[in-house]
Structures are given as C-alpha cells and as structure tokens.
Amino acid sequence: MTKEKTKNKNSTVYKNAVQLILVGSITGLFAGIVVTIYNICASFFEQKSKGIYELIRQNPLFIPLLILALVIGSFILSVAIRLVPMIKGSGIPQTEGATRGAVRFKWYRDLVTMFAVSLVSIFMGLSAGAEGPSVHIGATVGDGVSAISKRNEMIRRYQITGGACAGLAIAVGAPMSGMAFAFEEAHKRFTPEVFICAFSSVIAGMLTKSWLFSLFNLVSHSGFHSFNLLEIPLAEYGFVVLSAIICGLAGVLFFKSIFWVKRLLSKINLKRKWQTDWLKMAIAVLIGGLFSLITVNVAGGGHAFIDTLGSLASSQTPTVFGLPIVWTLATVLLFKAVTTVFNMGASVPCGTFIPMLAIGACIGALTAEVWVGLGMSENSKDALIMICMASFFATVVKAPITAVIMVVEMTFSFTPLLPVIIGVSIGYFIGDVARTDSIYETLLEEFTKEHCSTEKAVSYKFTFTAMPLSIAIGREIRDVLWPNGVRVTKILRGEEVLLPDGGTVILEGDEIAFTCLTDQPKLIEDDLRNILGAK
C-alpha cells in the first residue's frame, strides 16, 4: 500500500511538473508577443516625445499648447484609473497581489487599458518607464491564458507569476532578474513550482522577443553598454561604503516622500470626485512636463540617461543651462526624484522601475565626481555608479538579490560583484533601521484597503479530502497557493487528528478543514475543490 501511494505521489508530481512547464511556456509565448510589441511602442513614443519637447525648447511659443495637452492628458489618465483601478501606478503592486490571490484581474480590460494609458504617460514626457507596465501586462496575459484554457486557481496564479516574470525579463533584457522577481517580490519564498513556471515562462518569452526582433530587423537596446567596469582597489572600499550610506538615506527619504505626497494630495477635495482626481493627476503631470521641458534627462524611464553616465558613452550627459557636470547631475537628480515621487504619489499609470535605477545611478555619478576630487581613481567611477544604482533600488524595493543579479545581467560583468553586494547590503540595512517596507508591498496594502473592502466578509468553514490527482499532494501546506485568506485548521489522517503548521505535508486521503473570511464563499469553495481534486 505504501509503495502504491509513493508511486501515485511521484506520478502526480511528475504530471504537475509537466503541466507547469507546458502552461509556463504557453504563457511566456503570448506574454512575449504582447510585451515585446508594447516595448517597441513605448520606445517609439518616448523618442517622439523627446523630439516634441526639443522642438518646444527651440520655439517657446508652443508652451501654452504643451500645457493644454498635458492637462487633457491628465484628464484621460484620471478617468482611466477611476474606471480601471488595477492600472494605478506602475501596476507592480497589483500584480504582486494577484499572484497571492489578494486581488483579481479582469485580464482583457486591465491589459488593454494599461497598454494604452501607460503609453499616453510616456508620450507626455513624464518620468515614465515601460518596465512596470510590462510586468502588469505580462501578468494579465498569464491570467488571460489561464482563463481561456480553464485552469484551476492554483495554476492560474502560477501563470500570472510566469507572465509577470516574462514581462520584466523582456523589458530589461535580464532573464535571471525576471525569475528572481518571482521569489523575492511576488511569492516571497522559493518553491520548485514557482521556479518551474517562472523559468519556462521567461525562457519562452525571451525566445519570442528574439524571434520578433529578428523578424522585423530590430535591434535590442537592453542592458548598459557604456560602462567599463574595472575592479575597485581594496583601499577605495571606503568610498563604496560612504556611497552606499548616502544611497540608503536617499532611498529612505524617497520612500517617505512618496507617502508625504499622497497625504498632501489627499487634502485636495473639490465638489465632485472626478474634478478632485483630475486636479491630483494634473499636478503630477504638469510637474513632470515642466521638468522634462527644462532637461531631456527627466523624460522617459532613464535608460538613455544612465548610458550617458558611462565612460564609454558615445555622447555626454546633456547639461542643464550650461552648468558644470556636478551641478547638472544635482539638478537632474532633484528633478527626476521629484517627478517620480509625484508620479507614484498621484498613482500615475507609468513605470517607476527604471526611473528608480536612474535616480540611484545619478547619485552614483554625483558622488563619484566628489570622491575623485578626494583621491578615488577615475577607473572606479563606472563601478560606483552601478553600485549606487543597486543600493538605492534595494533600499526602496527591498529586493537585494534582484538588485545584485540585475547589475550583473545588465552590465554583462561579474567584476564589481563584491562591492555591489556590500552596497546593496548597506542600503538594505539602512532601510530596515528606518523601518521602511518594500515600496511595492506598502502600495499593495494601500490598494487592498481602498479597493478590496472586507466589510461584507463572513467567516466560513470548509472540509475537503485530498484526492489522488490533487496538485497539493506531496507538498507542504505553505507551498500550496490557497485562495486568499484561507487557513488550514485541522487535518484528519486516518484516525489521527493533526494540528498542522506550514511544514505539514499533504498526503492522499487527508481530510482537511479550512476557515476563511470572505464575501465570495462559492468562489473559495470552487478553488479549494479544484486544488484538492474533489468532485
């Protein structure tokens, strides 16, 4: 009997692994098509936007038309996020919530709206990247593939995860960073199932992107190619530590500023809700437009700006009002940070992933100029910029592994690995001391409080038996993607009653008791029935 159960368990695990590889690959294929098209459009709109702003700089008489266009654009954005709240901000917090079952996509509506509206943000010249929306779009594609193929709740969430990972990998050209997103941000833990689905989705997505680029003779501009990363001498590690401390403190200030802006904008209260929403959005959009008009370095995500900071750059960083490089960098840092903070504070639907990297890189370039004057070698400047980029990102997002992997992948070099790890660790530690959580985690909490009310929720109890073909058999309780809010309270195994913890393994025939606070008991019941293979 034991041998038969073991055989059934191994067979179930094998079938589930094959199923995850299959659905992950299909998800990656479709996410690859949609996200690649989106990024091509985003790049096109960003270039056109910069051209328009350059034209207006040379012809100031067009400034009133620019202001009018920005006001109209802000109205479009405010209406869009009111009708489709899931596209608020970069979309990454909502995506994380969807992978955990805390929120649910209406995939077709959310996909189309985020695709269109985030392109409007980019075209208006805001500090807006394509990476956050790419994650969101990839996740909605995963949800759509799951809905069309009628997969159960657990597989659906794996497909959302796979689509999100593929979206990030395609947008930044960093497949390992895309996979790390699943463990560090989406699920906050490593499981074989998450790895299989993320891996297969990312590989399929990247292959699809490569195929599309070759089909249309396009050139990928992902990664940073202008940095000559040489080993930093041990004697200069003090500069690394000082820079990381500065980035950590700047990251904490950036984090707190976002919620200060949110509180500030929440005090605006006009007679009608739509007018209030429009004014909040208009403030953020006009600030972004004004700063982009002053310097091209603010517009877009910041990938091109970061590339100008490298010692091998084909073009130098455009100056602001002819100022020296140090003052230019300080001005760009201030403008980029303020614009990004207001975008996040007003929930402008646009990417903030690359803008945060650009802010960190700008801090690195600025401190490098100062440290060179104090005796640091010129050869260490490029590495220091990458260290600060990763340190600032890790402080704000609380994803140190992703930060380290991303630097290695986007610079194609392991040379600065140790100082990058040191810088990321210091930034992460400072964030912990200041008691700041991941920015995406905090924004998700705010979103669920605002849009996922539990006032009508009632406590329900369910009991199901784990059937032979259940995807949960052989897994620890904590590794099963239960519906949101579900808790396992008791397991009846033969004549034995177990009070389970997260490490309890589910076996075939286990009678499992659940409790859940929900206002959708039928949906929860169906999800549990599908996971456990119950009839």
N, C-alpha and C positions, 0 to 999 in steps of 0.2 A: 504493500500500500504506500509506504514511504517512497519507494523507487518510482511508483507511478505518479505520485504528487510532484516529485522532483522533476520527472520527465515533462509533466504538464507545465510546471513553472518555467522550465528552460524554454519549452516551446512557445509559451506566452511571451516571455521576454524577447525571444528572437523575432516573433511576429511583430511585436510592438516596435522594436528597433528598426525593422524593415519598413514598417508603416511610417515611422518618424522620418526616416531618410527620404522616403518617397514624397510625403507631403511637404517636407522641408525643401526638397529640390523643386517641386512644382511652385511652391510659394516664392522661392528665390528667383525662378524663371520669370514669373509675372511681375514681381517686385522690381526685378532688374529692368524689365521693359519700361514700366511706368516711371520709376525713379530716374532712370537714365534720361528719358525724354524730359522729365521735369528739370533735371540739372542742366541739360542743353538749353532749355528755355530760360532758366534762371541766369545762366551765363550771358545769353543774348540780351536779356532785359537789363542786366547790370551794365554791360558795355554801352548800350543805347542811353541809359540813364546818365552815365558819366559824360557821354558826348553832349547831351542836352544841357547838363549843368555847366560844362565848359563853354558852350555857346552863350548861356545866360551870363556867365562871368565876363565875357567879352562884350556883351550887349545888355547892360543893366536895365534897359527899358523893359525887358521881358520879366523882370522880377515880380510885378503885380500879377502877371499871368501864372507864374510859378506858384505864388501864394494861393491863387484861386484854385489851381489844380490840386495842391496839397490839401486844401480844405475840402474839396469834393472827394478826393481820395480817402480822407479820414472819415467822411460820412459813409462811404462804401464799406470801409473796414468795420466801423461801429455797428452798422446794420448786420454785417456778416456774422460777427461774433455774438450778436444778440440772438440771431436766428439759429446759429450753429455754435453753441458754447464750446464744443470739443476742439475747436481750432484756436482757442485763446492762446496767445503767447507762441512759443516755439512748437508746441504740440508734444514735446517730450514728456512732461509730467503726466498728461492724459494717456500717453502710450504706456508709460510705466503702470498706471492704474489699470489699464486694460489687460496687461499681461498678468496682473494679480487678481483680476476679476472684480476690482473695486468700481470700475466704470465700464460701460459698454458702448462700442462704436455703432453708429448706423453707417456702415462702411461706404456705401455709394455716395451718400450725402457728404460725409466728412472728407472723403477722398477728393471729390470734385471741388468742394469749397476751399479746402486747404491749398490744393494745387493752384487754383485761380487767384485767391486772395493774397497768398504769400508772394506771388509774382507781382501783384499790384504794389505791395510793400517794397519789393526790390526795385521796381521801376520808378518809384517815387524818390529813390536815392537815399533811403534810410540806412542805418547801420544794421543791415539785414542779410543774414546768410541763408544758404539753401539746405544746411545740414539738419537742423531741427525739423523743418517740414519734410525732409527726405525720410527721416525716421518715422514720422507720423504717417506719411503716405505709404511707406513700406508696410507698416503695421496694419493699416486699413486694407491694403491689398491682401495681406495674410488673412485678415478677418473675412474678406470677401470670398477668397478661395475656399475657406472653411465652410462658409455659409452655402456656397454653391454645391460643394461636394458633400454637404450634410454630415460634417464630423461632429463628434461629441464635444462638450465644453472643455475638457482637458486638452484634447488635440487642438481645439480652436485657439486656446491660449498659447500653446506651443507655436502655432502658425503665426500668431500675432508677434510673438517674440522673434521668430525667424525672419519675418518680414521687416521688423524694426532693425534687426542686426544687419540685414542685407542693405537696407536703406542707408544706414550710417556708413557701412563699408564702401558702398558705391559713391556716396557723396564726398568722402575724404580720401578715397583710394587706399584704405587701410583695413584689410580683411580681419586681421587679428584684433584690432581695436573694436571692430564691429562685434566680434564674438565676445570680447571682454565686457561689452555693454550689457550682454545678457546676464552675466554672473554678478557684476558689480552694481548695476543700476536697476535692471528690470526685476530680477528674482532675488537678488542679494544672497545667493548661495549657488554652489556648483553641484549639478546633478548630471548624470550621464545623458538623461533625456534632453535637458536644456542644451547640453553640448552638441548632441547629435543633430537636433533641429537647427540650432544656430549655425553649426558648421556646414551642413548641407545647404541651407538657405544662402549663406554668404558665398560659398563656392559657386553655386548656380547663378546667383546674382552678379558676381564679378565676371563670370564667363559670358553671361548675357550682355553685360556692359561692353566687354571687349569685342564681342561679335558685332554689336550695333555700331561701335566706333569704327571698326574696320569696314563695315558695310557702307557707311556714309563718308569714309575717308576723313574722320575727325581725329583730332589729337587731344589726348587727355592731359590736363594741366594739374592733376592732383600731386600732392607732395610739395616739398620745398627744395628747390634745386640750387639755390644761390648761396647756400651755407657751406663753408669749408670747415668742417668740424675736426679740430685737432685736439689732442689730449691736453687737458688742463694740468699744469705742473702742480704738484702737491703743495708747494709754497703759496699757491694762489687760491687754495680752497677756502681761505678766509673770506675772499670776495664772493665765493659761491654761497657761503653761509649768510653773509650780510644781505646779498641779493634775495635769497630765499625768505629771509625775515621780512624784508620790505614787501615782497610779493604776498606773503601770508597776511601781513597787516592790511595791505591794499585789498586783498580778497575779502577779508572780514568787513572792511569799510564798504566795498562794493555790495556785498550781501545785505548789509544793514540799510544801505541807501535805497535798495530796491523796495524794501518794505516801508521805508520812510516816505518814498514817493507814492506808494499805494495808499498810505494813510492820508497823505496830502491831497491826492486826487479824490479820495472818498468823501472829503469835506465839500466837494462841489455838488450842489443839489439844486437843479433848476426845476421848473414846474413840471416838465414832462421827462420821463425816463430816457427817451431817445435823444433828447437835447443834452441831457447830462452825459450820456455815453459818447455822443458826438464831440462835445467840448473836451472831455478827457482825452479822447483819441487825437483830436486836433492839436492839443498842446504838445503831445509827444511827437506827432508827425511834423509840426512846424519847427520844433527844436531840431529834429533830425535834418529837415530840409535846409534850415539856416546854416547849420554847421557843415553840411555837405557842400553848400554854396561857397563857404569860406575856404574849405580844403577838400580836395578829392579823396584824401586819405580816410575820411569818415564814411563815405558812401560804400555800400556793399558789405559783404561779410568781413573782408580784410585780408583775404588770401594774397592778393596782389601787393598790398601794403607790406605784409610780412616778408614777402620775397624781396622787396626793395631794401630790406634791412641787412641782408646777407652781403658778405664781402665779395661774392662772385656775381652780384646783381648786374644785369645789363643796363639798368637805369637806376639813378639815385632816388631817394625819397623826396618827392616834391616838397619844396619849402613852403612855409606859410608866411605871406607878406615879406618874403626875402630874409626871414630871420635865420640866424645860425642854426646848425643842426640840433643842438641841445634844446634850444627854445622851440624849434619846430616840433621835436619829439614830445616836449612837455605839453605843447598846445594840442597836438593830435591826441595824446593820451587823455587829456581833460575832455576834449570834445567827444572822443569815441566812448569814453566811460559814461559821461553824462547822457549821451544819446541812447546807449544800450540800457542804462538804468531806467530811463523814461519809457523805452520800448517795453521792457519787462514789467515795469510798474503799471503801465496802461494796458497790458496784455495785447500789444500789437501782434498780429499773427505773422511772425517772421522768425528766422533762425537767429539764435544767440550763441550757438556753439562756437563758430569761427570768430565772431566778434570778441568773445572772451579770450580766445587764443591770441587775437591781435592785441588786446589790451596787455596781456602778460608779456608778449614779445616786445611791445613798446616800452614797458617798464624795464625789460632786459636791455634794450638798446640804449635807453637813457642812463641806467646805472653803469653800463659798460663804458660809456663815454666818460663818466665821472671816475670810474676805477682806473681807466687807462691813465688819466691825469695823476692818479695816486700810485702808479707803478705797475699796474697789471699789464701783461703782454697784449699787444694788438691781436695776436693769434688766438686769444681766448674769447674774443668778443662774440663770435658766432655761436660758440657753445653756450655762453652765458645767456644769450637771447633765448635759445631753446630751453635751457634750464628754467628760466623765469616764466616762459610760456607754460611749461608743465606744472610748475609750482603754483602759479595763480589759478590755473584750471583745477588742480587738485584741492586747493583751499575752498573754492566756491562750490564745486560739484561733488567733492568728497569721493572721487574715483581715482585713487592713486595708481592702481595697476593700469587702468586705461590710459592715464596721463603718460606713464613711462613707455608703454607699448606704442602709443601714438607718436611720440617723438622719434623712436627708433624707426617706425614704419614710414613716417612722412619725410625723414631726412636720409633714409637708406644707410644709416650708420649706427654701429654699436659703440663708437669711440667715447661719447660723453655719458655712457650708461651709468657709471658710478656717481658722478656729480649730479646727474638728473635724479637718481634715486634719493640722494641726500637732499636736494632741493625740494622734491615732492614730499618727502617725509617731514621736513621742517614746516612747509606750508600747511600740510595736513594737521600737524601737531598744533600749530597756532590756531587753526580753525576750531580744533577740539577745545583748546583752552578758552577761546572766546565763546564756546557753546553754540557754534553755528552748525546747522544740519546741512545736508545736501540741498542746494537751491531748488533742484527739481522735486525733491521729496517734500520740501516745505510748500512749494507751489501746488503740488498734488493735494496736500492736506487742505489747503485753502479752497481748491477747486471742488473737492468732495463735500466740504462743509456747505458750499454755496449751491451746488447743483445736485447733490445726492442726499437729499434730506431723509432722515430715518424716523421722522415724526409718526408715520403711519406703520412703522415696522412692529411686528408682533413676534414673540418667541415661539418657535415651532420645534417639534421633535420628530425625527425620522429614524427608521431602522431598516437596514438592508443587509443582505447576505452577499459576500464576495463570491461571485460565480466563476467557473473555470476560465472563461475568456476575458475576465476583467483585466483592464490595463493597470489596475492598482496592485495586483497580486505580486508578491515578492519585493514590494517597495516599502520603505519606511514611511510612516504617516506624514512626516514633514516634507517628503519628496513628491507627494501626490498634490496636484493642483486642484484642491477642493474649491467649490464655489465660495465666493467672498462671504466671510462671516460665519462659515460652518466650523463647528468644533466637534471632534470625536470625543465622546464622553465615556464610552464603555465598549468592550469587545467581549462577546461570548464565544469561546473557543471550546467546543465540546461541552464538558461540564464545568470548565474553568471560566471564571469571570476575571477579565483583565481591566485594570485602570491604566490606560495607555499613556505614553508620552510620545514625543516626536520621533524617538528612535524605534518604536514598536513596529515590527514588520507585519504586514497584512498577508494572511495565508488564505488559500482557497477554503471556503466554507465558514469563514469568520462571520459572525453576526454582529454588525457594527451599529452602535447607537450614536446619533448625531443630535446636536442642538444648533439652532440658527435664528438670529434676529433678522427678519426680512419682511418686506411687504409684497414679495413675489414668491409665495411658497410653492406654487406649481412649477415655476421655473427651476427652483432649487431642487425640488423632488426629481424632476426630469434629468437634471445634470447629475445628481447622485446615482440615479438609476443607470445612466449611460456609463459612468465611470466604473461602477461595480458590476456591470453586465447583467443587472437584474431585469427581469421581464416586467 
